[in-house]
Amino acid sequence: MTTPEEALGRSYDPELMRRMLAYLRPRRGLVAVAVALLIVNALLALVGPVLTRQALDVAVPHRDIGLLGTLTAAYVAALLLEFATEYAQGLLTTYIGQGVMRDLRLELFERLQRLSIPYFDRHPVGRLMTRVTSDVETLNELFSSGVVAIFGDLFTLLAIMALMLWSDWRLALVAFAVIPLVWLTAYLFRRQVREAFRDIRVRLARLNSFLQEHLSGMRVVQLFGRERAAAEEFSAINRGHLDAHLRSITIYAVFFPVIEVLASVAVALILWYGGVRYASQALTVGTLAAFIQLTRRFFQPLQDLSEKFNILQSAMASSERIFGLLDAPVTVPEPVAPAALPRPVRGEVRFEGVWFRYRPESAWVLRDVSFTASPGQTVALVGQTGAGKTTVISLLLRFYDPERGRITLDGVDIRDLPTAELRRYIGFVQQDLFLFTGDILRNLRLDAPVPESAAHGAAERVGADRFITRLPAGYGHVLGERGKSLSVGERQLLSFARALTLDPAILVLDEATSSVDTEAEAQIQQAIAELMTGRTSIVVAHRLSTILHADEILVFHHGEIRERGSHRALLAARGLYERLYRLQLEGQAGRAEEGSAA
């Protein structure tokens, strides 16, 4: 089934063209110079036929060697000037195209950073990368060799037609007789190549999506022996991409020879009709020779215009996808009139009757969730996988907005706060660790305006300084992609230190100790006990042993809070929490017995 992004749009959309041309406005002076150079280049293309006619009709019959030398020198000068203008025009249009591409990529990246998380849930990363890379490159072709060059081709056509009609209108009509066949060929060519280009773009997006997914999951591919199956799947996608390119090449291989044949037919007609008129002394040999040159030059812009149309069509398809991304709605909008938090910020978090589902047609993920996390208090969220615990955190961080109810920070609805201000007061350690390429200090501060001492202090308080100081460059040690040069536990300690560097009012821990060893976990628990003093702490816990001292434990089941209370109170109630706790104890005991037996 064809997806909306794969659907074939209109060959020309004036609204899309208007938006694309808007990127030329800051460079309209350069565009004007480029168009002027193209016009000069088109006029210089007429110099050769005019001089040829003068030489054959005047200089040669009169054996005027001086005039012949002058005409030759003028022809050489025109060629040199044509080379210079074409060279300058090529540099200028390429500079314009590269500038537009730079601005557009920057705008796309800024837009991607503003889009809400639900957008990334629906769109594969590989496809978004195609938007920022190859689709933008297609628009570069339009601006550097398409939209400006079209003016030059059109002016060249009009100038050649005017000169042919002025020189001999009868001979001009003979040359123009094949134009209907040229336009019919170009029309059929455009339809075929349009579909071929669309197919290439679609298959390239699939190729990028497959590569991104499998390169990111290479450990799983190798662990489960998926190399052969993945290679076969990639081969099929790659073959489809190759076939799409071969189809476009085949179309080009037919089109250009057909145009050459039609141009030769036009020359043959001119030779026949011109020869008949020359025999009757109604036409000079210079005029006939000039017409042959003009006819050859006349068909070149026609070929160029057909190719420019293909660039235009490809650019239309790419621009539709690019502007679709730029126009994608922000589902978690910034407030129109931002509210101010009361000072000082205490960090009281309150959920009031919150209902949420990821899509309107899907089931509720949270149902009427209400609780309060006060300053200095630790609230733990427990429950089976899929119970809604992580969704609570995502709503607090405003990755999503609740469908019903509201969430407040110090009594202010978080939808009335700028997201940057809201997140500034929240220190978040997530289960899915992510570190950027760069040194450790940059990963701790993430370019925030905090002193190095704050980052060092946070690392010391969670015990991350133990392994950092052992590294050759210490805090200047450069990490690889996603910090893969460190162990999982070390990466998690860095993630924890990063959250504490800004000294947040609220600590949010999502399975924060799930990947560290027992010794590291003990260190983190000690740091947590110290750092939670005076802060609101919300902890999503898989290991129930890590939240025994929480002030309140909320037990989630199918999106609802079924039980709440302290560890002792919930055990005494002998409900869901007691069963979860007993199952974990039994599992730990079983693993201990297996370890002893080994």
Steps between C-alpha positions, in 0.01 A plus 500: 500500500629846412561723799416873489871579465526265201199641318576678175419869534442763237776562248485871583354657811508882495472522879800272548694695238415827677632360829818373334567831324464676835843361592647703213381833639807558723714436189293685241798719404709194417205348313465815289871486412468130409200568274688787334796271433265240350347761268845616390601138443186443289576806284860387453368169367357694203831660408639189326218456245491875425878512440484181292238655274705818462814302420339277235285769338745794510861418590546177302332611171698828502820327616525758778770348718498793743124470563535123535771549763288755685200264501720213623642713781150612597386137503790396723432796733132403520596142588736619775239737637237222487736274698560772760129577547408131518776439756390796715135401468577140605691615808231750595203263467686228691574750777131597509391135513743413777388800705135403467586141594685619812206716611246229431692231688539732797126577495418128477727413792354778714151381411584140589617616842170683559273215389333300772596143586182351340631610158814290547287208617332499156795576270811279465833672557636384163213668318558827688869481412400472133305824536801689635753350257390375159174696477683824578768404247226473236395858572866600467490365143190708434657825621849441359413361157124525463294802588757762395616309192141474374501876434816461293357211297175685432682818399735298275203335329325832442818668376578218254140492374503878451830489310380212281174677418684825428755328277249296295154427630430223243810306598416560866155341458663195341730467805204544735302220330647233730422692822163319553685167492756637748230611742319164467825318579570730794145451632528121493849520649387723787222261599732201506791666677268659757385158617860371491627787717220453749584131522869581559416736788268247664753218475781723630291585808439127557872430460594766757236378746624142473863603543432719803293233672743213441817696575348617829397143581816327375558330838159332475556408135826324584378352827207323334687408182292727278790598272394285202131592525584870543738485203231341282245762605748781436587345164133506398459866605830593335401316182174693490695827532733389218208399276337839552822673392537270199146584390579871508825442309314298236251783452784751457679262262194508273408867532825672405565291184143570388559875540827465306317320220233772485771766492666317212165479320463876540849555357421265211180692422694828504768357270233377259284810497796737528678317219197537274479872574878543460478332159239757401723776646234590758733423792868558572737229617586708808137511608470124447813431708383736773163322513668164541695636799193666647295183463758300693507766772120519500457138609751524783278723721205271424697206638609710796144610575381138504778412742422808711139384516621171647704689759189710570284188538750334732529824698120518528489151649785579741363841596160348575665267751726773640219750547286219641763466773528876550120526522458202734295617797653517845264282702644631827482875434667776695258717701379819331512690830758322721433493871765565765589258775488635857848567641682321638403187305402233753452212254156373604361273224131420489309271259127580501270248329738434210382287206727425208525285186757518223244505216129585501411151377720315752423389855560722800854475637419703813159515664410770752848517656528735797785542748721765658879501535603765754846656554723266698271208424582189295217349298568163338306359204489121473305248297531250221640592159248711308316615810561868414791595726731644231203678340457696825859623463451586131197712590686678780782588258237614244603259229124456476197684643219324689167465325311569822602643834810707568848490649624788713837620628465714810133548411566612138374283213814384320327572165521867597878480549762519224635147460860622534421655840307194616781260411762727656366405843493126430801271519419189298686168489343268248528129447600542133843658543626748242837673493622727221830485316736735684687522827355400836477856632289607202270202554454599863424867430340469153609859431302632800646813663629322811858496633721195463502465878125426497552216252795365698298518823205314347732227371661463842166477681383208286838327492566557130832669577648160592523389137527850347828571680640169375449604136808643320349846454262495797204729440649586159476138385318490164218248480408311187151484351245465783789449744558141388858508627357488855319218674123516545542572870750780437269659243214487749710667768585779254134538413419532870776758554373696197153525653646634828739752346229768481390435861133445401201554725345170381677167450342251262656155485371251243652160589815695585691210656385218271835460320758554776669244720426460869792715617412785260133471597591536866699815417210646302254420774724680749524801267124493444432504873715810534375682191130436555502717811283802425416379148197343341600151389300277267647154449389237251634178647529147368707380796269546795800480733606847382182676622449346845540842667275695259246724673223372273487211254241508220411160356387528136290236328358545149548877519333546839638554849369192678694536824696772679687524828835423664690177450388358834137602452482347152655174615247483782215554252605178319393632161672561165813649657545209738476253209754700294738517794468128576562407135818709494626343823436153360680591180800635688511190718491276195787688334700481825452120515611466138809708577586283803460182297727635229 
